[in-house]
């Protein structure tokens, strides 16, 4: 298995997400080389947002993949 030549950058930012079904999710997203949380939604063509340390009504400490098409709003916590 080959290692990637690109360095991995970890820059976790806390956010709150409201989904179309009314659920609220709190967690952290990795900005990596992006500058702002909004860049994950406007400058990325990936269909999903990955949340770590996510908290929902079902529990805490989860890793979630949230479909961008199901997000109503996002609030950065910084």
Secondary structure, 3 states (H helix, E strand, C coil): CCCCCCCCCCCEEEEEEEECCCCEEEEEEECCCCCCCCHHHHCCCCCEEEEEEEEECCEEEEEEEEEHHHEEEEEECC
